[in-house]
Amino acid sequence: MPRNQGDDAGLARFSWSPADYQLTRFVILRSLGLLYFVGFLTLVRQWRPLIGSDGLLPAATLLLRVREQLGSLASACWHLPSLFWIDSSDGFRELRLSPR
């Protein structure tokens, strides 16, 4: 069956190249970076009321429950990787999360 030149011309207007989306990619990636920056900045200011020893969900309690549920420290570390397995005290979190 011979190819119809009209079909190729119709498909050409739907073709795109990666260069067409450079500005869109730039804007979306920078916006996502700004969103993450604001999120982490908020965490630095509010970590103590959220995961501190007297917070809504203390990290030490959470880690203990995860370890009990999974049965071993190795399994818990594999399923919930965190630096707080080393030490979950407020002083350690202050050291890790403070913008100094």
N, C-alpha and C positions, 0 to 999 in steps of 0.2 A: 504494500500500500504506500503510495507516495506521500511524502510529508507536505503539509500545506504551509506555505510561508505565512499565511495570516495567523495561524496558531502560534508560531514562534514570535511574531511581533506582539501578539497579545500577552504572552508570558514575559516578555522583556520588561514590561512596565512594572512587574511584580518582583523583579530581581533586586537584590540589595547587596551591598558589600559591607564588611565590618567597619570601614571608614565612615560610613553614613551615621553611625551611632557613637562617635567619639565624644561629643558634647554630652549626650544623654548619659553615657557610662561615667564620665567625669563627675557630673552633677549627682548622680545616684550614689556613687562610691563616697564622695565627700560628705553627702548628707548622712549616709550610714555611719561614717566615721564620727561625725558630730553627735549623732544619736548615742553611740557607744560612749563617747567622751562624757556627755552629760549624765548618762547612766552610772558610769563609774565614779564621777564626781559626787553624785548623790549618795552612792554607797559609802564613800569615804566619810561623808558628813553624818550618815545615819546608821552606821554599822552597829554601834553600841546598843541603841534601843531595839534593833532587830535581832542580832545574833549574839549580843553580849551575854555575860553570865546572868543578868537580870532582865534580858530582853524577851521578846515575844516567843522566839524559838531558839533557846540557847544552843550554840554549836556543839558544846560538849554533850548535851542530852541527845541531840540528833545523831551524832557520830556513835554514841553508845547504842542507841536503838538500831542503827544500821548494822553495826557489828554483831549485835545479838540476833538480828533477823537473818543475816547471811552466814553466820556461824564462825567465821574466822576473820582475822585482821586482813590477811592477804586478799580474800574475796571482797571484803568491804572496800579496801583501797582500789581494787580493780573496778568495781561498779560505781564508786563515788570518789574519784580522785580529788584530793584536796591537800593543801599544805597544813591544814589544821589537824591532820592525823598525827603530825609531829608533836604539836602542843596546841590545845584549844583554849588556853587561858586568855583573859582580856589583854594582858601585857603583850603576849605574842601577836595577837591581832592588831594591837596598836602599833607594834613594830612593823608589821607587814602592810597595813593599810594607811598609815599616816603619810601625808605628802611632805616629807622632809628632805 
